[in-house]
Amino acid sequence: MSGARRALAAAVLAAAALAGCSSPQPAARSAEPAPSSATGTRLTATLTSPVDATLRWTGTEPGAAGRIVEFATAPEGPYTILEYVPLGRTSYRHPDLMPRTPFYYRVRPYYGPASRPVEVRLPKGDFTAKEQKSDHEWAPPRTLRQTAVRTGSVKDAATASAATPTGLKATVMHANGIRFTWTDHASDEQGYLLEDRPQGGDRFRPVAVLDPDINSFGLITLENEKRATYRVRAFSYGKGSNVVHLKTGSAPER
């Protein structure tokens, strides 16, 4: 099968490309927060070794669905998303960074309504070599034609309910593949999140990040997703926290 098993893998690979191999050494240095028109989130960062960073933040973001942690190697970006984190999380560890390199970090909330969830039970079976070689033409994100639908802004709390995705349908394509379709009601979303909660899980988590106006997407599932609940969220990003700057040190001796 061409492509990644997860849409989020692209962000992970981009982050990994800037990381070097190293082992921790005792060293701690904190970054001074850069001036910013920060919202309710206050971010700090510490080098716990010459090439390992730990981020911590405080504050609340009323109405947010979660936060994203981002980094860049230049003050103006471009920024790469490291992880979508739940509101209860207040820290992130970024290990094995490229030596003697500047890193800039920020945290941003994201907002938007989620669809009603659907539960999916997949048949038994592994992701076979035959399935991996299939082109999975049903899987790429696409925009299916819709008849006239009511729309709303995800950026306005007063109209966000009208922007809620409806009609989420999950079609089992094979033992490890699901095609999702839904009706797009958002007028100004920055994208869609496909979220899941595997059986026994305590919360939903993003498993795919999609462009605006997408209303069809195929997911190749993981082993713990034979039975899971899914939903889609039309989202937009809020204002970022203050930006913090760190510069990594020399790579530890091996």
Summary of the structure (lengths in Angstrom):
residues: 254
radius of gyration: 19.9
end to end distance: 37.7
largest distance: 63.0
contacts: 773
relative contact order: 0.25
helix: 8%
strand: 41%
